[in-house]
Amino acid sequence: MRTPLSYSTALALMWRIFNGLRSSGFPLYFGTRLSSAPFTKCSLRGPEQVHSFRTSSRDTFSFKMAEASLKELVSLEKYLGLKKTNKYSTQGERKVPVLQTKDGQNIVGLVTIACHLVKAAKQEQLLGRTREESAVVQQWLEYRIVQLGAPGAKEEGRSTLRDLNGYLEDKVYFGGDFLSLADILMYYGLHSYMVDLTVQDREKFVNVSRWFSHIQQLPNVQQHLPRVHIMKNRIYTNVH
């Protein structure tokens, strides 16, 4: 049995992932510092609002991402048990999702809207129970948008899965020992990656596969997405 990663080692690994993104040219915007992040507040600046991608397939990519994001939000509403379906639209060249509230306010961006829905459902524990947990959750929500929501992200899929596999080695959830909004949005974001993997590849990324299988079996999480069948003969051998 492998020795579980310490909290500090896990954080160091997570920061290595983020620094890799930064060195690749992706600007990262963290809403709060670890020492001051209120655990019920989701204060991300919405990276989907500040990125500008110049590719020939940008429009096609934007439409696909917009469609996927809106489906994610509707599925999240159902998971949270919200009775009334919200009114969504998109704005800008990147087709960023927008939620129009009853009082006419526009809430912009997948993560910002998702945090709003969590609070509306009075399930703030999904954003972290402490300041430290809140900071980790927010950083993974940022990762979800910057890394999994960027053009060309699928081409970097194996590298992404390799990093995530290392991070999840001794964790049940991305926040550690508790389910968070980061797990739900990462599940939606990684679904297409897992669908494309062969059985052998899923075994290579054993920790990601274990986490993914666990999340998709939680009540009401899967929603609009087809189930990915993952064999359990080797998947759970590294669980601590």
C-alpha positions as CSV (number, residue, x, y, z in Angstrom):
1,M,0.0,0.0,0.0
2,R,1.4,3.4,-1.0
3,T,1.8,6.1,1.6
4,P,-0.9,8.8,1.3
5,L,0.2,12.2,0.2
6,S,0.3,14.8,3.0
7,Y,-1.9,17.8,2.7
8,S,1.1,20.0,1.9
9,T,2.4,17.6,-0.8
10,A,-1.1,17.5,-2.3
11,L,-1.2,21.3,-2.4
12,A,2.2,21.4,-4.0
13,L,1.1,19.0,-6.7
14,M,-2.0,21.1,-7.3
15,W,0.1,24.2,-7.7
16,R,2.4,22.4,-10.1
17,I,-0.6,21.8,-12.3
18,F,-1.7,25.4,-12.1
19,N,1.8,26.7,-12.8
20,G,2.0,24.5,-15.8
21,L,-1.1,26.2,-17.1
22,R,0.4,29.6,-16.4
23,S,3.6,28.8,-18.2
24,S,1.6,27.6,-21.2
25,G,0.1,31.1,-21.6
26,F,-3.2,30.6,-19.7
27,P,-3.9,33.5,-17.4
28,L,-5.1,32.3,-14.0
29,Y,-7.3,34.4,-11.8
30,F,-7.8,33.3,-8.2
31,G,-10.6,35.2,-6.5
32,T,-9.2,35.0,-2.9
33,R,-6.2,34.0,-1.0
34,L,-6.1,30.9,1.1
35,S,-6.0,32.8,4.4
36,S,-8.9,35.1,3.7
37,A,-11.4,33.2,1.5
38,P,-14.9,33.1,3.1
39,F,-16.1,29.6,2.7
40,T,-19.6,30.5,1.5
41,K,-18.5,33.0,-1.1
42,C,-17.6,32.1,-4.6
43,S,-15.6,35.1,-5.9
44,L,-14.0,33.9,-9.1
45,R,-13.6,36.5,-11.8
46,G,-15.0,34.3,-14.5
47,P,-12.0,33.3,-16.7
48,E,-14.4,32.4,-19.5
49,Q,-15.0,36.2,-19.7
50,V,-11.4,37.2,-20.2
51,H,-9.9,34.6,-22.5
52,S,-9.6,35.5,-26.2
53,F,-8.9,32.6,-28.6
54,R,-7.9,33.2,-32.2
55,T,-8.5,29.9,-34.0
56,S,-10.2,29.1,-37.3
57,S,-12.7,26.9,-35.5
58,R,-13.4,29.3,-32.7
59,D,-17.1,29.8,-33.5
60,T,-17.8,26.1,-33.8
61,F,-16.0,25.5,-30.5
62,S,-17.8,28.3,-28.8
63,F,-21.2,27.0,-29.9
64,K,-20.4,23.5,-28.6
65,M,-19.1,24.8,-25.3
66,A,-22.2,27.0,-24.9
67,E,-24.5,24.0,-25.5
68,A,-22.5,21.8,-23.1
69,S,-22.4,24.6,-20.4
70,L,-26.2,25.1,-20.6
71,K,-26.8,21.4,-20.2
72,E,-24.5,21.3,-17.3
73,L,-26.3,24.1,-15.5
74,V,-29.7,22.5,-16.1
75,S,-28.3,19.2,-14.8
76,L,-26.9,21.0,-11.7
77,E,-30.3,22.5,-11.0
78,K,-31.8,19.0,-11.0
79,Y,-29.1,17.7,-8.8
80,L,-29.5,20.5,-6.3
81,G,-33.3,19.9,-6.2
82,L,-34.2,23.4,-7.5
83,K,-37.8,23.2,-8.6
84,K,-38.0,26.1,-11.1
85,T,-35.9,26.0,-14.2
86,N,-33.9,29.2,-14.8
87,K,-33.8,31.2,-18.0
88,Y,-30.4,31.0,-19.7
89,S,-28.8,32.7,-22.7
90,T,-25.3,33.3,-24.0
91,Q,-23.3,36.5,-24.7
92,G,-20.2,37.5,-26.6
93,E,-18.1,35.7,-29.2
94,R,-17.3,32.9,-26.8
95,K,-21.0,32.3,-26.0
96,V,-20.6,32.6,-22.3
97,P,-23.6,31.4,-20.4
98,V,-25.8,34.0,-18.7
99,L,-28.5,33.5,-16.1
100,Q,-31.2,36.2,-15.8
101,T,-32.6,36.4,-12.3
102,K,-36.1,37.3,-11.3
103,D,-35.1,40.8,-10.5
104,G,-33.5,41.3,-13.9
105,Q,-29.9,40.8,-12.8
106,N,-27.5,39.0,-15.2
107,I,-25.1,36.4,-13.7
108,V,-22.4,35.6,-16.2
109,G,-20.1,32.5,-16.5
110,L,-20.5,28.8,-15.8
111,V,-18.7,28.8,-12.5
112,T,-20.4,32.0,-11.2
113,I,-23.8,30.7,-12.1
114,A,-23.1,27.3,-10.6
115,C,-22.1,29.0,-7.3
116,H,-25.3,31.0,-7.4
117,L,-27.4,27.9,-7.9
118,V,-25.6,26.2,-5.0
119,K,-26.4,29.1,-2.7
120,A,-30.0,29.3,-4.0
121,A,-30.4,25.6,-3.0
122,K,-28.9,26.4,0.4
123,Q,-26.1,23.8,-0.1
124,E,-23.1,26.0,0.6
125,Q,-21.2,23.0,2.0
126,L,-20.5,22.2,-1.7
127,L,-18.3,25.3,-1.8
128,G,-16.2,24.2,1.1
129,R,-16.8,24.0,4.9
130,T,-13.7,26.0,5.9
131,R,-11.6,28.8,4.4
132,E,-9.0,26.3,3.3
133,E,-11.5,24.0,1.7
134,S,-13.2,27.0,0.0
135,A,-9.9,28.0,-1.5
136,V,-9.2,24.5,-2.9
137,V,-12.7,24.2,-4.3
138,Q,-12.4,27.6,-6.0
139,Q,-9.0,26.8,-7.6
140,W,-10.4,23.5,-9.0
141,L,-13.4,25.4,-10.4
142,E,-11.0,27.7,-12.1
143,Y,-9.1,24.7,-13.4
144,R,-12.3,23.3,-14.8
145,I,-12.8,26.4,-17.0
146,V,-9.2,27.2,-17.9
147,Q,-7.9,23.7,-18.6
148,L,-11.0,21.7,-19.7
149,G,-12.9,24.5,-21.3
150,A,-10.2,25.9,-23.7
151,P,-9.8,25.2,-27.4
152,G,-7.4,22.3,-27.9
153,A,-7.9,21.0,-24.4
154,K,-8.8,17.5,-25.7
155,E,-5.4,17.3,-27.5
156,E,-3.8,17.8,-24.1
157,G,-6.1,15.2,-22.6
158,R,-3.5,12.6,-21.6
159,S,-1.3,15.1,-19.9
160,T,-4.3,16.5,-18.1
161,L,-5.4,13.0,-16.9
162,R,-1.8,12.2,-15.9
163,D,-1.7,15.2,-13.6
164,L,-5.1,14.6,-12.2
165,N,-4.3,11.0,-11.6
166,G,-1.4,11.9,-9.4
167,Y,-3.5,14.4,-7.5
168,L,-6.3,12.0,-6.8
169,E,-4.0,9.2,-5.7
170,D,-5.0,9.4,-2.0
171,K,-8.2,11.4,-2.3
172,V,-11.9,10.4,-2.7
173,Y,-12.8,13.9,-4.0
174,F,-11.0,16.9,-5.4
175,G,-11.4,18.7,-2.1
176,G,-10.1,15.8,-0.2
177,D,-12.7,14.0,2.0
178,F,-15.9,15.9,1.0
179,L,-18.0,16.2,-2.1
180,S,-17.9,19.7,-3.6
181,L,-19.1,21.6,-6.6
182,A,-15.7,21.1,-8.1
183,D,-16.3,17.3,-8.3
184,I,-19.6,17.8,-10.1
185,L,-18.3,20.3,-12.7
186,M,-15.1,18.3,-13.2
187,Y,-17.2,15.2,-13.8
188,Y,-19.2,17.1,-16.5
189,G,-15.9,18.5,-18.0
190,L,-14.1,15.1,-18.0
191,H,-16.9,13.0,-19.3
192,S,-15.9,13.3,-22.9
193,Y,-12.3,12.5,-22.0
194,M,-13.4,9.3,-20.3
195,V,-15.7,8.3,-23.1
196,D,-12.8,8.5,-25.6
197,L,-10.5,6.3,-23.5
198,T,-10.1,2.6,-24.1
199,V,-10.5,0.1,-21.2
200,Q,-6.7,-0.2,-21.0
201,D,-6.3,3.6,-20.9
202,R,-8.8,3.9,-18.1
203,E,-6.7,1.4,-16.1
204,K,-3.6,3.6,-16.7
205,F,-5.4,6.5,-15.1
206,V,-6.7,4.3,-12.2
207,N,-7.3,7.1,-9.7
208,V,-9.2,9.3,-12.1
209,S,-11.3,6.3,-13.2
210,R,-12.0,5.4,-9.5
211,W,-13.1,9.0,-8.8
212,F,-15.1,9.3,-12.0
213,S,-17.0,6.0,-11.4
214,H,-17.8,7.1,-7.8
215,I,-19.1,10.5,-8.9
216,Q,-21.3,9.2,-11.7
217,Q,-23.0,6.7,-9.3
218,L,-24.0,9.5,-6.9
219,P,-27.8,10.1,-7.0
220,N,-28.8,12.7,-9.7
221,V,-25.3,13.7,-10.8
222,Q,-25.2,11.9,-14.2
223,Q,-28.4,13.5,-15.5
224,H,-28.0,14.2,-19.3
225,L,-24.7,12.3,-19.8
226,P,-24.5,8.6,-20.8
227,R,-22.9,6.2,-18.2
228,V,-19.2,5.3,-18.8
229,H,-18.7,1.7,-17.9
230,I,-15.5,1.2,-15.9
231,M,-14.2,-2.2,-14.9
232,K,-13.4,-2.6,-11.2
233,N,-10.8,-5.3,-11.3
234,R,-7.9,-2.9,-11.1
235,I,-9.6,0.4,-10.5
236,Y,-9.9,0.2,-6.8
237,T,-6.7,-1.5,-5.8
238,N,-5.1,1.8,-4.9
239,V,-7.9,3.1,-2.7
240,H,-6.6,4.0,0.8
